[in-house]
Amino acid sequence: MSTLLDTVVVGAGPYGLSIAAHTRAAGLSTRNFGRPMSAWAEHMPAGMLLKSEVWASHLGDPLGRYGYDAYCREHNLPYEYANPIPLETFVAYGRWFAALAAEGVEQTQVVRVSALNRAGLRGGPGSSTGPVDRRARFEVELEDGEVIRTRTVVLAVGVLPFAYTPPELAALDSKVAGHAGDYPNPGDFAGKRVAVLGAGQSALETATLLAEAGALPQIVARTNRLAWNGTPLQEDRSAYRKLREPQSALGSGLRTWGLANLPGAVRHLPLERRAQLVRTTLGPAGSWWLRDRFEGKVPAILGAQLAEAYQSPEGTVRLSLLGDAFGSQEVEFDHVIAATGYRVDLDRLPILEPALRERIAFTRTRSTPAGPMLNGNFESSVQGLFFAGLPAALSFGPLMRFVAGAAFSARQVNRRLTALAREGGGVPVAGGGSSAGSSGVSGGASSAVKAADAGAADAAQAQSAATDPAKPTV
């Protein structure tokens, strides 16, 4: 049994790495598990570009030293407005950040997270035995069999566990249908007819990349008209224009500025209003730089409701569509890709032991699936259990659907983790060290602790990154 930790961070995307960077700088004994940026590297299509501007593509460290701008300077890369970032560059940046700001990421996978009772035991079948530490609240088991005791757990597992595929596709074989996150190589579909379901950036860019790789894609969407984001605002616009239409990590305008910069205030809005903001802010639309590559090259069936999907004896897929403009029609494809986003469902997190999952309080509206109920520091109803990224959207608003929420989340989570560790005697005095076994990290200097606690790097929030809602955020 390993030494009691202050926290375990599960996930090594932008959210997990940013949180681990803050906890390590604050001197908390931390272990961070996951393969850095693996969701981006292994599940996004080759050739993808980020929607976010360069100044809105930073991960969060307490002192703001490891932003995307610093990475570009070190690697002689362009850092220019209206110049989209290639996927491979962003992945490399995230891994650079992991090595410097969140050092010590372990690529072992977590297979179980369990809650401990006040006696420091799991209870029930398979209960832990041997010496116990009553300060431990959780037990974390790794794929190699190691079991860790920790005061707190932060789940920053990304969006992939929550991939949503329309139920009409459920009967199809995985060889002919799947979610957009399952297909990183558009070239695999060269010469094939591919239906891409959806009308957001993920669908439009996937279809474009398929066409450019020699496939024969076609968009199938419920909307009657595809939407496109406008071109970037002029940087040299007047001061009056800047006041009327400020830029933020989520785009331009007073409303989006507020949602990007005041997520803590969003949490105090009525639940139904928060749910509406999550649904409607930055809805399905393609990037301005994608439009010329798409139009005239990718056909689309719009105003179409998917009624049924089935495989033919020849192995192709037939989609039965309904629409006001055409009544009903059946279309045949070789493959179907659902670029239909993500929906939070904690039942799809098998690492959460059922007894622990049952203790988590949920929020649910008439139109939005349940998400964990979180306090202002992202802590759930189970003390010491935190959720970051998409599961926090119903509490803090649409910012949590984007990388833009990583820096704010890291500061808030770290503030609470530090307080809990101090209550339990886990944080060293200024300048001291706190070991987490062989994977631990020494405590930072007092200035780093103060910066993490007080949120001194307020500018980091303006540097947070925004990405498409249907693409990884953590």
Protein Blocks (a to p, Z undefined) as FASTA:
>chain_A
ZZddfbdcedjdfklmmmmmmmmmnopacddeddehklmmmmccehiacfbdfklmcccd
fklpacfklmmmmnopacdehiacdfklmmmmmmmmmmmmmgoiafbdcfbdcdddfkop
gbijhiaedjddfkbmbdcddfkopacddfbdcddebjmlmoccdfklmmpcfklgccfk
lmmblklmgoiacddedjbfklmmmmmmmmmnopacddddfbfbdcdddddddfkbcfkl
mmmmccdfkbgcjklmmmmmmmmmmmmpcfklmmmmmmmgopadddfklmmmmgopaccd
ehiacfbdcddfkopacdddddfklopacdddfbdcddebjaddfklmmklcfklmmmpc
cdddfkbccdddddfkopafbehiacehjllmmmnojklmpmklmmmmmmmmmmmmmmmm
mmnopaccehiacdehjkbccdddfklmmmmmnommlmlmmmpccddfkbcfZZ
